[in-house]
Amino acid sequence: MGTILVTGAFGQIGTELVPFLEKKFGKEHVIASDIRNVEGVFPGSRFRMLDVSSRKDVSAVIREEDVTSIFHLAGILSATGEKNPDLAFSVNLNGTYNILAEARDLGVEKVLIPSTIGVFGTSTPKKGTPVETVIRPSTMYGITKISCELLGEYFHSKFGLDVRGLRFPGIISYRTAPTAGTTDYSVEMFLHAIRGNPYSCYLKKDTGLPMMYMPDAINAMVQLCEADSARLTRRTDYHVSAYSLTPGMLEEAIRKHVPDFHVTYAPDFREAIAEQWPESLDCSISSRDWGFSPKYGIEETVIDMLENLRRD
Ligand SMILES: NC(=O)c1ccc[n+]([C@@H]2O[C@H](COP(=O)([O-])OP(=O)(O)OC[C@H]3O[C@@H](n4cnc5c(N)ncnc54)[C@H](O)[C@@H]3O)[C@@H](O)[C@H]2O)c1
């Protein structure tokens, strides 16, 4: 067993992936890293400050810690990317290039990079969107993330680096609040519901997007990472998703458990981003190649989210 580096570890996904990997492989084999340190999140874990946009620093951490696999989560998400495209370009694109190039040069065995439904644009078919389709994103997030997918494929075919990746939909979770993605309304709705507050949603009531619950997302990443390379017919663009959800559907599902919950709708600039994305994904290639099979439907997600948020 070697050493796994997780970049962007204090984010929505990293805060759940790090403890999962530590439990599976042992704390001594996992290094959490981020551009910032948040005290108390990973007690007793190995941690390195790391700005992925500095190639020198990426190189130093991989060398000094003898890194063998990387889960590269550091990134700037859709809504923040639209407010600060320079930052999104630098972190998403230069950061990913630095990770791939240093992984190649320093003999890292495997790199896993989550991509996103943000790679799609208005000309992409909206329902059951296949992996191979029209891909013309118009947000800086989408442009940088599709470029990262292609960079990953390039490093695989040109240099033999084992790069893998999946396109995540919106991810629902309770441990860490999402930063500034377009699907964050889902988590915000839960938080308002358990606090007994009404919620004003920034998407339209009937805007459907593919979504999944965090435990399924974490399982999918680790499953893909461990999959037999000979069975992989794709590299960086495996689709994963559990259901197609609109804010109205989620409101209704939460109201079954919180009858007084009330939502109003006031779409802002994020509605325009969401309207460029698919409503549902075709995940059959992931199921076939490495057994993707999500466990949480909408009702299971709602019950588990409410239980955990109330307890916390
Ligand atoms: N959460 C989702 O719903 C979702 C959906 C699709 C794809 N993804 C992808 O998954 C990955 C992780 O997403 P997330 O939701 O955890 O994001 P997040 O925004 O919650 O976390 C990103 C982390 O990256 C860190 N970071 C920012 N700039 C950095 C830099 N220069 N160097 C090192 N770290 C830096 C931030 O401090 C933060 O902790 C991203 O690549 C994102 O595109 C996430």
The ligand as a Gaussian input file, in Angstrom:
#p B3LYP/6-31G(d) Opt

LIG

0 1
 N      -19.694000      18.997000      -5.190000
 C      -20.288000      18.786000      -6.341000
 O      -21.536000      18.791000      -6.416000
 C      -19.470000      18.505000      -7.572000
 C      -20.150000      18.188000      -8.756000
 C      -19.416000      17.944000      -9.909000
 C      -18.034000      17.956000      -9.876000
 N      -17.380000      18.266000      -8.710000
 C      -15.906000      18.298000      -8.766000
 O      -15.341000      17.666000      -7.626000
 C      -14.172000      18.360000      -7.192000
 C      -14.308000      18.707000      -5.732000
 O      -15.498000      19.434000      -5.557000
 P      -15.996000      19.976000      -4.135000
 O      -17.469000      20.084000      -4.231000
 O      -15.389000      19.234000      -3.039000
 O      -15.414000      21.453000      -4.214000
 P      -15.295000      22.519000      -3.025000
 O      -15.381000      23.850000      -3.662000
 O      -16.220000      22.185000      -1.917000
 O      -13.805000      22.253000      -2.536000
 C      -12.686000      22.574000      -3.323000
 C      -11.498000      22.687000      -2.395000
 O      -10.401000      23.098000      -3.194000
 C       -9.636000      23.992000      -2.429000
 N       -8.831000      24.835000      -3.312000
 C       -9.220000      25.947000      -4.003000
 N       -8.159000      26.445000      -4.670000
 C       -7.117000      25.630000      -4.414000
 C       -5.763000      25.624000      -4.813000
 N       -5.261000      26.576000      -5.616000
 N       -4.958000      24.640000      -4.352000
 C       -5.444000      23.663000      -3.530000
 N       -6.697000      23.637000      -3.093000
 C       -7.532000      24.609000      -3.535000
 C      -10.636000      24.799000      -1.626000
 O      -10.017000      25.380000      -0.486000
 C      -11.669000      23.733000      -1.276000
 O      -11.414000      23.159000      -0.014000
 C      -14.028000      19.572000      -8.124000
 O      -13.095000      19.246000      -9.125000
 C      -15.399000      19.729000      -8.755000
 O      -15.298000      20.242000     -10.044000
 C      -18.074000      18.540000      -7.564000

